[in-house]
């Protein structure tokens, strides 16, 4: 108790609402001196000349491909690597990426990593050791003053600093040599690359080349130069970010046991530089199309909202967290008034990793269904692996969940990025993403929706009457072992989970979700 009292008093006395480390010196980042990397530019040069105002894109839905692409691009980089992530775990995948970055820095590549600070867990600090290496800078966005992982202590700090700490950087961006980029919903961590038997998050990456990459690089630079981006040296003891810590990382060699098991041929793909080699060789061609880069905190009030309003026949939304604001509900109502089909795929209670978000979403199911929206909830154990982003054997373990953020407009354009269709994405987070005016990618994303929402993989949520004149109630309609099944009670992992989510639903917290 005395330690707790001292901690709480320290927070109050040191002005915990202020940003820690804001006055720490931040010299300008070194400018890469290497010439442009022909290996990442030349394969797309002819197409870029043919499509001067467009960029090239390819969509990747397989989780382990996302990990392979990052590792391969790090190894291919000549001059610079810029990474911006909400979560960067210290698990197997995080260690593999960290060690690859250390090797890149050792051969002279400038490495900059910007991470958010709100969902770090014990072990994630391994990344910070990179800061002690030559050519590497690591910054933390809007950091917590308390650097440990005790939830009570964090709760105390949040109590006094909630206005500042509510503002989070939810972006996910990877740029190699200013030539190619990966954008989408994936964080760095085993569950996001679907190699963890305990949890697998379905998600997407867009591989980008062309002018869009320069725009994405400019958004990274804005965040990097922000006063909220604090050098990690300002937050931790010197021993955690010195040369010795960096040397320890350089000597570490993580064995990719999970990735090999989940990816089946992971080692062979990595040795063959796949899937990157197929992109560079043209065997996996990019689709060249106009695109808009968005990286703001109120994304839905910009180009995405306009793209929704311009939809005439069908809008498909994939969002793991669905807590729409009044404005976002009006966008859907306007489309339904024009007889436009609106399809939404989100998380079921049994599959959701955030009970608070699920509690907020539950209030909107009936209004959405009454408006004529087709509503689907992903199952925790899909029975058809097509479209799930992982091998069938992995779907039988742990918990399969949704993490992709996609909007498909009339099957002629698609949004891919970090933004959920919820109030937090609109009010409290920064987000990034691409609106790509490509029928090819839109059709691919729509097929992805179709596969994930089929009865073997999802519940079709409906309003049905048990008897004529009765008030309609929710049903969950699915298929098990080839047989249709209708559930009249919400599927959940346990009765306790149901109690928790209904208890959370009593509180007016939608604006935080």
C-alpha positions as CSV (number, residue, x, y, z in Angstrom):
1,X,0.0,0.0,0.0
2,X,2.8,2.5,0.7
3,X,4.2,1.9,-2.8
4,X,0.8,2.5,-4.3
5,X,0.4,5.7,-2.4
6,X,3.8,7.0,-3.5
7,X,3.1,6.1,-7.1
8,X,-0.3,7.8,-7.2
9,X,1.2,10.9,-5.5
10,X,4.0,11.0,-8.0
11,X,1.6,10.9,-10.9
12,X,-0.2,13.9,-9.5
13,X,2.8,15.9,-8.5
14,X,4.6,15.4,-11.8
15,X,1.6,16.6,-13.8
16,X,0.7,13.3,-15.4
17,X,-1.5,15.1,-18.0
18,X,1.7,16.4,-19.6
19,X,3.5,14.5,-22.3
20,X,6.5,12.7,-21.0
21,X,9.8,13.3,-22.9
22,X,8.4,16.1,-25.0
23,X,11.5,18.2,-24.6
24,X,14.0,15.4,-25.3
25,X,16.3,16.4,-28.1
26,X,15.3,15.1,-31.5
27,X,18.0,15.7,-34.1
28,X,16.9,15.4,-37.8
29,X,16.9,11.8,-39.1
30,X,19.8,11.0,-41.4
31,X,19.1,11.2,-45.1
32,X,19.6,7.9,-46.9
33,X,22.6,8.3,-49.3
34,X,22.1,5.1,-51.2
35,X,20.8,5.5,-54.8
36,X,17.3,4.4,-55.5
37,X,16.8,0.6,-55.2
38,X,16.5,-0.8,-58.8
39,X,15.3,-4.1,-57.4
40,X,12.1,-2.5,-56.0
41,X,11.7,0.2,-58.7
42,X,12.6,-1.4,-62.1
43,X,10.0,-4.2,-62.1
44,X,7.2,-1.5,-62.1
45,X,8.9,1.2,-64.2
46,X,7.2,0.3,-67.5
47,X,3.8,0.0,-65.9
48,X,4.3,3.3,-64.1
49,X,5.1,5.0,-67.4
50,X,2.0,3.5,-69.0
51,X,-0.1,4.6,-66.0
52,X,1.5,8.0,-65.1
53,X,-1.3,9.1,-62.7
54,X,-1.9,5.7,-61.1
55,X,-0.3,3.4,-58.6
56,X,0.0,-0.4,-58.6
57,X,-1.7,-2.5,-56.0
58,X,-2.1,-6.1,-54.9
59,X,-4.3,-7.5,-52.1
60,X,-2.9,-10.1,-49.7
61,X,-5.4,-11.9,-47.4
62,X,-3.2,-14.8,-46.2
63,X,-1.8,-14.0,-42.8
64,X,1.6,-15.7,-43.2
65,X,2.1,-13.9,-46.5
66,X,1.9,-10.7,-44.6
67,X,4.8,-11.8,-42.4
68,X,6.9,-13.1,-45.3
69,X,6.4,-9.9,-47.3
70,X,7.7,-7.8,-44.4
71,X,10.7,-10.0,-43.8
72,X,11.6,-10.1,-47.5
73,X,11.2,-6.4,-48.0
74,X,13.4,-5.7,-45.0
75,X,16.1,-7.9,-46.5
76,X,15.7,-6.3,-50.0
77,X,15.9,-2.7,-48.6
78,X,19.0,-0.7,-49.6
79,X,18.6,2.7,-48.0
80,X,15.5,3.2,-45.7
81,X,12.8,1.4,-43.8
82,X,9.9,3.3,-42.1
83,X,7.5,1.3,-39.9
84,X,4.4,2.8,-38.2
85,X,2.3,0.4,-36.0
86,X,-0.3,0.5,-33.3
87,X,0.9,-2.8,-31.9
88,X,4.4,-4.3,-32.2
89,X,4.5,-7.5,-30.0
90,X,7.6,-9.2,-28.8
91,X,6.4,-12.7,-29.7
92,X,7.8,-14.9,-32.5
93,X,6.7,-12.7,-35.4
94,X,7.8,-9.5,-33.6
95,X,11.2,-10.9,-32.8
96,X,11.7,-12.1,-36.4
97,X,10.9,-8.6,-37.7
98,X,13.0,-6.9,-35.1
99,X,16.0,-9.1,-35.9
100,X,15.6,-8.5,-39.6
101,X,15.6,-4.7,-38.9
102,X,18.7,-5.1,-36.9
103,X,20.5,-6.8,-39.8
104,X,19.3,-4.1,-42.2
105,X,20.7,-1.4,-40.0
106,X,24.0,-3.2,-39.7
107,X,24.4,-3.1,-43.5
108,X,23.7,0.7,-43.5
109,X,19.9,0.9,-44.0
110,X,18.3,3.8,-42.1
111,X,15.5,2.3,-39.9
112,X,12.8,4.3,-38.2
113,X,10.0,2.7,-36.1
114,X,7.1,4.6,-34.7
115,X,4.8,2.7,-32.4
116,X,1.7,3.5,-30.3
117,X,1.9,2.8,-26.5
118,X,-1.5,1.8,-25.3
119,X,-1.6,-1.9,-25.8
120,X,1.9,-2.9,-25.1
121,X,2.3,-6.1,-23.1
122,X,5.3,-7.6,-21.2
123,X,8.0,-8.5,-23.6
124,X,7.2,-5.9,-26.3
125,X,10.1,-3.8,-24.9
126,X,12.4,-6.0,-27.0
127,X,11.8,-3.7,-29.9
128,X,13.3,-0.7,-28.0
129,X,16.7,-2.3,-27.9
130,X,17.0,-1.4,-31.6
131,X,17.4,2.2,-30.6
132,X,20.9,1.5,-29.5
133,X,22.0,0.5,-33.0
134,X,23.6,2.8,-35.5
135,X,21.1,3.9,-38.2
136,X,18.1,3.2,-36.0
137,X,15.6,5.5,-34.4
138,X,12.6,4.3,-32.4
139,X,9.8,6.6,-31.2
140,X,6.7,6.1,-29.1
141,X,3.5,7.9,-29.9
142,X,1.8,9.7,-27.0
143,X,3.5,7.5,-24.4
144,X,2.2,6.6,-20.9
145,X,4.4,7.9,-18.1
146,X,4.2,4.6,-16.3
147,X,6.3,2.1,-18.2
148,X,5.2,-1.1,-16.6
149,X,2.3,-3.4,-17.3
150,X,0.3,-3.4,-14.1
151,X,-3.3,-2.6,-15.1
152,X,-4.1,-0.9,-11.8
153,X,-1.2,1.5,-12.1
154,X,-2.2,2.2,-15.7
155,X,-5.7,2.7,-14.6
156,X,-4.6,5.4,-12.1
157,X,-2.6,7.2,-14.8
158,X,-5.6,7.0,-17.2
159,X,-7.9,8.5,-14.5
160,X,-5.8,11.7,-14.4
161,X,-4.7,11.8,-18.0
162,X,-7.6,10.3,-20.0
163,X,-8.0,13.2,-22.3
164,X,-4.5,12.8,-23.6
165,X,-4.2,9.1,-23.4
166,X,-7.5,8.5,-25.2
167,X,-5.9,9.9,-28.4
168,X,-4.2,6.9,-30.1
169,X,-2.2,6.3,-33.3
170,X,-4.0,3.3,-34.9
171,X,-2.1,3.4,-38.2
172,X,-0.4,0.5,-39.8
173,X,2.2,1.4,-42.5
174,X,5.4,-0.2,-43.8
175,X,7.6,1.6,-46.4
176,X,10.8,0.1,-48.0
177,X,13.2,2.5,-49.8
178,X,10.4,4.9,-50.5
179,X,9.6,2.6,-53.4
180,X,7.0,0.1,-52.1
181,X,4.6,0.1,-49.2
182,X,2.3,-2.3,-47.2
183,X,-1.0,-0.8,-45.9
184,X,-3.9,-2.5,-44.1
185,X,-5.1,-3.6,-40.8
186,X,-2.3,-5.9,-39.6
187,X,-0.2,-5.1,-36.6
188,X,3.0,-6.9,-35.8
189,X,2.3,-10.0,-33.9
190,X,1.6,-13.7,-34.2
191,X,-2.2,-13.4,-34.1
192,X,-2.2,-10.8,-36.9
193,X,-0.1,-13.1,-39.2
194,X,-2.4,-16.0,-38.2
195,X,0.4,-18.2,-36.9
196,X,-0.8,-18.4,-33.3
197,X,-2.9,-21.5,-32.5
198,X,-4.5,-19.6,-29.6
199,X,-5.9,-16.6,-31.7
200,X,-6.0,-15.9,-35.4
201,X,-7.1,-12.5,-36.8
202,X,-8.2,-12.4,-40.4
203,X,-6.8,-9.3,-42.1
204,X,-5.5,-7.8,-45.3
205,X,-2.5,-6.1,-46.7
206,X,-2.2,-4.0,-49.8
207,X,1.1,-4.0,-51.6
208,X,1.6,-0.6,-53.2
209,X,4.0,0.9,-55.8
210,X,4.0,4.2,-57.6
211,X,2.9,7.7,-56.6
212,X,0.8,6.5,-53.7
213,X,4.0,5.4,-51.9
214,X,5.3,8.9,-52.0
215,X,2.1,10.2,-50.4
216,X,2.2,7.5,-47.7
217,X,5.8,8.4,-47.0
218,X,4.7,12.0,-46.6
219,X,2.1,11.0,-44.0
220,X,4.7,8.9,-42.1
221,X,6.9,12.0,-42.0
222,X,4.1,14.1,-40.5
223,X,3.7,11.6,-37.6
224,X,7.4,11.2,-37.2
225,X,7.9,14.9,-36.8
226,X,4.9,15.3,-34.4
227,X,5.6,16.5,-30.9
228,X,3.7,13.3,-29.7
229,X,6.4,11.1,-31.3
230,X,8.8,10.7,-28.4
231,X,12.3,9.1,-28.7
232,X,12.3,5.9,-26.7
233,X,15.5,7.1,-25.0
234,X,13.5,9.7,-23.2
235,X,11.3,7.1,-21.6
236,X,13.5,4.2,-20.5
237,X,16.8,3.6,-18.6
238,X,19.9,4.0,-20.8
239,X,20.7,0.3,-20.4
240,X,17.5,-0.6,-22.3
241,X,18.3,1.4,-25.4
242,X,22.1,1.4,-25.5
243,X,24.6,-0.2,-27.9
244,X,24.8,-3.4,-25.7
245,X,21.0,-3.9,-26.0
246,X,21.3,-3.5,-29.8
247,X,24.2,-5.9,-29.9
248,X,22.2,-8.5,-28.0
249,X,19.4,-8.2,-30.6
250,X,22.0,-8.6,-33.4
251,X,23.2,-11.9,-31.9
252,X,19.7,-13.2,-31.3
253,X,18.3,-15.7,-33.8
254,X,14.6,-16.6,-33.3
255,X,13.4,-19.9,-34.8
256,X,10.1,-19.6,-36.6
257,X,8.4,-22.6,-35.1
258,X,4.9,-21.1,-35.2
259,X,5.2,-19.6,-38.7
260,X,6.6,-22.9,-40.1
261,X,3.8,-24.9,-38.6
262,X,1.0,-22.5,-39.6
263,X,2.5,-21.7,-43.0
264,X,3.4,-25.3,-43.8
265,X,6.0,-24.3,-46.4
266,X,7.1,-21.1,-44.6
267,X,10.9,-21.8,-44.7
268,X,10.8,-22.8,-48.4
269,X,8.9,-19.6,-49.3
270,X,11.3,-17.5,-47.3
271,X,14.3,-19.1,-49.0
272,X,12.7,-18.5,-52.4
273,X,11.8,-14.9,-51.5
274,X,8.1,-15.6,-52.0
275,X,5.6,-14.0,-52.3
276,X,7.8,-10.9,-53.1
277,X,9.7,-12.6,-55.9
278,X,6.5,-13.3,-57.8
279,X,5.5,-9.6,-57.5
280,X,8.9,-8.4,-58.7
281,X,9.0,-10.9,-61.6
282,X,5.5,-10.0,-62.7
283,X,4.0,-13.5,-62.0
284,X,1.7,-11.8,-59.5
285,X,1.0,-8.6,-61.4
286,X,-0.2,-5.4,-59.7
287,X,-3.4,-3.7,-60.7
288,X,-2.8,0.0,-61.7
289,X,-5.5,2.4,-60.7
290,X,-6.1,5.8,-59.2
291,X,-6.1,6.0,-55.5
292,X,-6.5,8.4,-52.6
293,X,-4.3,8.3,-49.5
294,X,-6.0,9.1,-46.2
295,X,-4.3,9.6,-42.9
296,X,-6.4,11.7,-40.6
297,X,-8.3,11.2,-37.3
298,X,-11.8,11.8,-38.7
299,X,-11.5,9.7,-41.8
300,X,-15.2,9.0,-42.3
301,X,-15.9,12.7,-42.8
302,X,-13.6,12.8,-45.8
303,X,-13.2,10.7,-48.9
304,X,-14.6,7.5,-47.4
305,X,-17.9,9.2,-46.6
306,X,-18.0,10.6,-50.1
307,X,-17.3,7.2,-51.6
308,X,-20.2,5.7,-49.5
309,X,-22.6,8.4,-50.6
310,X,-21.6,7.8,-54.2
311,X,-22.4,4.1,-54.0
312,X,-25.4,3.2,-56.1
313,X,-26.0,-0.6,-56.0
314,X,-24.0,-2.3,-53.3
315,X,-21.9,-1.4,-50.2
316,X,-20.0,-4.1,-48.4
317,X,-18.4,-3.4,-45.1
318,X,-16.0,-5.6,-43.2
319,X,-15.3,-4.2,-39.7
320,X,-14.4,-6.2,-36.6
321,X,-15.7,-3.4,-34.3
322,X,-19.0,-2.0,-35.4
323,X,-20.2,0.9,-33.2
324,X,-21.5,3.5,-35.7
325,X,-22.0,7.1,-34.9
326,X,-25.3,8.9,-35.8
327,X,-23.6,10.2,-38.9
328,X,-22.4,6.8,-40.0
329,X,-25.9,5.3,-39.4
330,X,-27.3,8.1,-41.6
331,X,-24.9,7.2,-44.4
332,X,-26.3,3.6,-44.3
333,X,-29.9,4.8,-44.0
334,X,-29.5,7.0,-47.1
335,X,-28.2,4.1,-49.2
336,X,-31.1,1.9,-48.0
337,X,-33.6,4.6,-48.9
338,X,-32.2,4.4,-52.5
339,X,-32.7,0.6,-52.5
340,X,-28.9,0.1,-52.3
341,X,-27.8,-3.3,-50.9
342,X,-25.8,-2.9,-47.7
343,X,-23.9,-5.9,-46.4
344,X,-21.9,-5.9,-43.2
345,X,-19.5,-8.6,-41.8
346,X,-18.4,-8.1,-38.2
347,X,-17.5,-10.1,-35.1
348,X,-19.7,-12.5,-33.3
349,X,-19.6,-12.5,-29.5
350,X,-17.9,-15.9,-29.4
351,X,-15.2,-14.6,-31.8
352,X,-14.7,-11.0,-30.5
353,X,-11.5,-10.1,-28.7
354,X,-13.0,-6.9,-27.3
355,X,-16.1,-7.4,-25.1
356,X,-16.5,-3.6,-24.7
357,X,-16.7,-3.2,-28.4
358,X,-19.2,-6.0,-28.7
359,X,-21.3,-4.5,-25.9
360,X,-21.5,-1.3,-27.9
361,X,-22.3,-3.1,-31.2
362,X,-25.2,-5.1,-29.7
363,X,-27.3,-1.9,-29.5
364,X,-27.2,-1.4,-33.2
365,X,-28.1,-4.8,-34.5
366,X,-31.8,-4.4,-34.5
367,X,-31.8,-0.9,-36.1
368,X,-29.5,-2.0,-38.9
369,X,-31.7,-5.1,-39.6
370,X,-34.8,-3.0,-39.5
371,X,-33.2,-0.7,-42.1
372,X,-32.7,-3.8,-44.4
373,X,-29.0,-4.3,-43.9
374,X,-27.7,-7.8,-44.4
375,X,-25.7,-8.5,-41.3
376,X,-23.2,-11.3,-40.7
377,X,-21.1,-12.3,-37.7
378,X,-17.9,-14.3,-38.1
379,X,-17.7,-17.6,-36.2
380,X,-14.9,-18.5,-33.8
381,X,-14.3,-21.8,-35.7
382,X,-15.0,-21.5,-39.5
383,X,-15.5,-24.8,-41.2
384,X,-14.3,-23.7,-44.7
385,X,-10.8,-22.4,-44.8
386,X,-11.3,-20.6,-48.2
387,X,-11.1,-16.9,-47.5
388,X,-10.0,-17.2,-43.9
389,X,-6.4,-16.4,-44.6
390,X,-5.0,-19.6,-42.9
391,X,-4.7,-23.3,-43.4
392,X,-7.7,-25.4,-42.4
393,X,-5.9,-27.2,-39.5
394,X,-5.3,-23.9,-37.7
395,X,-9.0,-23.0,-37.7
396,X,-9.7,-26.0,-35.4
397,X,-7.6,-24.4,-32.7
398,X,-8.1,-21.5,-30.4
399,X,-10.2,-18.6,-31.6
400,X,-10.6,-17.3,-35.1
401,X,-11.5,-13.6,-35.2
402,X,-12.0,-10.7,-37.6
403,X,-9.5,-7.8,-37.9
404,X,-9.8,-6.7,-41.5
405,X,-11.2,-3.3,-42.3
406,X,-12.6,-3.2,-45.9
407,X,-15.3,-1.2,-47.7
408,X,-16.3,-2.2,-51.2
409,X,-18.2,0.4,-53.3
410,X,-20.3,-1.0,-56.1
411,X,-17.6,-3.6,-56.7
412,X,-15.6,-0.9,-58.5
413,X,-13.7,0.6,-55.7
414,X,-12.4,-0.4,-52.3
415,X,-11.1,1.1,-49.0
416,X,-8.4,-0.9,-47.2
417,X,-6.7,0.5,-44.1
418,X,-6.8,0.7,-40.3
419,X,-10.2,2.3,-39.7
420,X,-13.0,0.4,-38.1
421,X,-16.6,1.5,-38.6
422,X,-16.8,2.8,-35.1
423,X,-16.8,6.0,-33.0
424,X,-13.2,5.5,-31.8
425,X,-11.9,5.5,-35.3
426,X,-13.7,8.7,-36.0
427,X,-13.2,10.6,-32.8
428,X,-10.2,9.3,-30.8
429,X,-7.8,7.5,-33.2
430,X,-5.6,8.5,-36.0
431,X,-6.0,6.1,-38.9
432,X,-4.6,5.5,-42.4
433,X,-5.8,3.8,-45.5
434,X,-6.2,3.8,-49.3
435,X,-9.3,4.3,-51.4
436,X,-8.4,2.4,-54.6
437,X,-10.6,2.9,-57.7
438,X,-10.0,-0.6,-59.0
439,X,-12.6,-3.0,-60.2
440,X,-10.1,-5.8,-59.9
441,X,-9.3,-5.3,-56.2
442,X,-13.0,-4.5,-55.5
443,X,-14.1,-7.7,-57.0
444,X,-11.4,-9.6,-55.1
445,X,-12.4,-7.9,-51.8
446,X,-16.1,-8.7,-52.5
447,X,-15.3,-12.4,-53.1
448,X,-13.4,-12.3,-49.9
449,X,-16.6,-11.0,-48.2
450,X,-18.6,-13.8,-49.9
451,X,-16.3,-16.5,-48.7
452,X,-16.1,-15.3,-45.1
453,X,-19.8,-14.7,-44.8
454,X,-20.9,-18.1,-46.1
455,X,-23.0,-20.2,-43.7
456,X,-20.0,-22.5,-42.8
457,X,-18.0,-19.5,-41.6
458,X,-20.5,-16.9,-40.3
459,X,-23.9,-16.4,-38.7
460,X,-26.5,-14.5,-40.7
461,X,-28.3,-12.4,-38.1
462,X,-31.9,-11.9,-38.8
463,X,-35.1,-10.5,-37.2
464,X,-37.8,-13.2,-37.1
465,X,-41.2,-13.7,-35.5
466,X,-41.8,-16.9,-33.5
467,X,-45.5,-16.5,-34.0
468,X,-47.7,-14.1,-36.0
469,X,-48.0,-10.8,-34.1
470,X,-45.1,-11.4,-31.8
471,X,-42.3,-8.9,-31.6
472,X,-39.4,-9.9,-33.8
473,X,-36.3,-11.3,-32.1
474,X,-32.8,-12.0,-33.3
475,X,-31.7,-15.3,-34.7
476,X,-28.3,-16.6,-35.7
477,X,-28.4,-18.7,-38.9
478,X,-25.5,-20.9,-39.9
479,X,-24.5,-24.3,-41.1
480,X,-22.8,-27.1,-39.2
481,X,-21.6,-30.3,-40.9
482,X,-23.6,-29.4,-44.0
483,X,-26.9,-29.0,-42.1
484,X,-28.6,-25.6,-41.6
485,X,-28.9,-24.5,-38.0
486,X,-30.9,-21.6,-36.4
487,X,-30.0,-20.4,-33.0
488,X,-32.4,-18.3,-30.9
489,X,-29.8,-17.4,-28.3
490,X,-26.6,-15.5,-29.0
491,X,-23.7,-17.9,-29.5
492,X,-20.9,-17.3,-27.0
493,X,-17.8,-19.0,-25.5
494,X,-19.5,-19.2,-22.1
495,X,-22.4,-18.0,-20.1
496,X,-19.9,-15.8,-18.2
497,X,-18.9,-14.1,-21.4
498,X,-22.6,-13.3,-22.0
499,X,-22.9,-11.9,-18.6
500,X,-19.8,-9.7,-19.0
501,X,-20.9,-8.3,-22.3
502,X,-24.4,-7.5,-21.2
503,X,-23.1,-5.9,-18.0
504,X,-20.8,-3.7,-20.1
505,X,-23.7,-2.8,-22.3
506,X,-25.4,-1.0,-19.4
507,X,-22.8,1.8,-19.5
508,X,-22.9,4.7,-22.0
509,X,-19.4,4.1,-23.4
510,X,-20.1,4.0,-27.2
511,X,-18.0,7.2,-27.7
512,X,-15.0,5.4,-26.3
513,X,-15.4,2.3,-28.6
